[in-house]
Structure formats: C-alpha cells, structure tokens
Amino acid sequence: MNSDIKKIVSNRTLIQTLGSGGVGKTTLSVVLGIAASKLGKKTLVITIDPSKRLMDTLHIRTGHDTEYVKELGIYAMMIDVAKSWEII
C-alpha cells in the first residue's frame, strides 16, 4: 500500500472527497475505502451523486441502505438528496 494513502486513512475516522465533476472523486473514494478496509477499519463509501457513478463502479444495486462489496471489503450507499430534503 502506498505510504501516503496509508497515512491518510490510518489516522482518520472520516474522509471527505469534494471537487468539480470529472476530477476523480469516485475513484479516489473507492481507493481510500479499500485502503482503510485493508487496515482493518470498517468502511462505508457514500455518494450523493445522482448519476450513480459509485454504484456503477462497484457493480451494486441502488435502493438499499447499505450494500457490502465483498470483493473489496467495503460497504457502499447512495443518499438521495432530493428525497432527504422533501417536506411531507
């Protein structure tokens, strides 16, 4: 494992990736999640991207609270921001 990535994930409880579209946030998030999992941390990668890129990348279904990606040792979920802010 890259020592810079190990340093990032070993000392943190929460890592947030932000930026413009198309800069690699999804890829970086998955890499950091896998690295944290390999260090023995229970890992959840969350997206709010309505294009579902994380779910497509991990080949998992949407519509569930969390889904375990056994091959990578991480959990993933997508939050529907529009539904989260709906007023009943």
N, C-alpha and C positions, 0 to 999 in steps of 0.2 A: 504494500500500500504506500502511496506517495506520502512523504513525511509532512508536507503542507496540509494535505487533506486530513491526515491523522490528527494533526494539531488542531485543526478547525473543529472536528467532530468530538474529540475526546474531552474537551473542556466545556462543552455547551449542552444545555438542555433543549434549547430551541434555536433553529437556524431558519432564517427567512431569506428567500431569494426574490428580488424585485428588479424591475427594469422594463425597458421597451420591448415590444413584440419582436421575436426572432433573434434574441441575443443569447439563447441557450439556457434559460431558467429551468425548463423542464429537465433537460439533460443533466445540468448541474445538481438539481434537487434529487434526482434518482441516484446519481453517483454519491452524493453526500449521505443519502439514506442507506445505501448499500454499505458504505464505509462504516457508518455508525452501527449497523447491524453486525458487521464483522468484528466490531469492538465489544460486542455483547449487549448493545443497547437495544431496547425495544423501540422500533422506529415506525413512525407514521408520516407518510408524504401526503400533503393535502394540496389540492388545487382549487382555484375559483374560476379558472379559465373556461368560459362557456364552449370553447371549441373542443374540449375533451381530449387535448393532446396527451396529457399524462395517462389517461385511461387507455388511449390507443397505443401509446408507447409500451405500457405494461401488459397489454392484451387482457384487460379485465373489464368486467361489466360495470355499467353505471347503475344508479338507482339503489345502491346498498349503502349502509352507513360506512362500513369499512370492509375492505377485502384484503385477505392475506395473499401475497405473491410468494409462494413457497420457493420458487427458483432463486429469488433474490433475498429472501429473509426479511421482507419489509411489508408493512401494511400501507394501503393507499385509500384515499377517499376524495370525492369531489363534493364541494359545497355549492349548492345552487343559491347564488347570492340574491337573485330576484325573489325566490321563494322565502329566503331568510328574512327579507325586509317587508314582506306582504303584511298589510294590516287587514285583519278579519273584520 
